[in-house]
């Protein structure tokens, strides 16, 4: 048995993360650190550079109420009048597929091992 759910994309947010690491003053994007650290070998101030990590896309979908008795979404809409499905997409090939304001069908089916 499978549950067919009509859901509307509420939000799509792209974001990335990374970290600061110590680097040399001449490196691209170098800036003085918030605190001045001193090397044992070099009495000068330390610098840090931004090292990018991954970019991700976060998508929030919400249930859509039924369009009528013949709507395949009827049973889901009656049982789930509110809620949300939130997911983070880590695959750049899939970014942009889900668009805000557009409705999609989501099929929920038990995985058998």
Helices and strands as residue ranges (DSSP letters): E 2-23, E 31-32, E 47-63, H 74-79, E 85-89, G 92-94, E 103-109
